[in-house]
Amino acid sequence: MQDGYLPMEPGDLLIVATDGFHEARNAADELFGIDRLLMAVNALAEQSARAIADGIFQVVEHFSAGHPQDDDQTLIVLKGAAT
């Protein structure tokens, strides 16, 4: 393993999510998918990191509409702050 450096500018986002988000299913057994996840991120991008994380959880939960969660959902949201 190698250390690295990732410079972030104000407003930049780094989101790390487990597959439990894009593999979430609704009552029709349809996957949430990467495209819906990216649309949610784009819609929430101007919010704080905490609001983005909360929003992603809410969007996926709404999509699933009571369907049992099949996998873990772990999420890290980092947002570059103004200097």
Secondary structure, 3 states (H helix, E strand, C coil): CCCCCCCCCCCCEEEEECHHHHCCECCCCCECHHHHHHHHHHHHCCCCHHHHHHHHHHHHHHHHCCCCCCCCCCEEEEECCCC
